């Protein structure tokens, strides 16, 4: 069966809890969905770049790290537009799946 | 106890550089004619690249030595020297392949995706996973980095913002 939400939607939700980099976001999505949704290397980076292009995310480089061969991590964070989109999306998903206590909210 | 590896400076080289059989310090470059300065700077860039690759390999070797304690424990039960050699070969192949594709893909993709892949490979090593998993990760990374670089060519580099879609 297809994943219940797209990679972009999952990443927006994962970024609500704070900035993160590719590998960290893959882990976050896996943890938040109890391992039900596992993003791959092939989908997470294009989705992050698309979200940045569309203006939902900002990104910045961290410090170069020896375990990455001197390469820095690239962190992504929600901007105001992204945060609003993430919250709207959450409400839509809750509405569709009928989270108790939210009907008619 | 071994001294930790020192990361090479990536921005400037103060040591003498050998060019056309002569030694030259970086502060002497400014007095040179423009065409010669370009040559010197090219050589300097190449030296920096070589140093970086060597540094990656040294780091990988240091990681291997760190996990040597665990390998050493296994050695008591069964000789694992071939396994250790295979791991070294895999790490060396990874660093060479990554250094190679880094030349042809945009810097942002290279540093983001290859860096993350190196972190995963390090985790695989720490967890004592088999060497074939390192090769699988290496091949998958090379494939995806090239695919994403091609996608970036089509869609435009990341960081250029397009209007957000209405939701």
Interface residues (C-beta under 8 A of the other chain):
Chain A: X21 X22 X23 X41 X42 X45 X46 X49 X50 X52 X53 X54 X55 X56 X59 X61 X64 X65 X66 X67 X68 X69 X70 X71 X72 X73 X74 X81 X85 X88 X89
Chain B: X5 X7 X10 X52 X55 X56 X59 X63 X95 X98 X108 X109 X110 X111 X112 X113 X114 X115 X116 X117 X118 X119 X120 X122 X140 X141 X144 X147 X148 X151 X152 X155 X156 X158 X159 X160 X161 X162 X163 X164 X165 X167
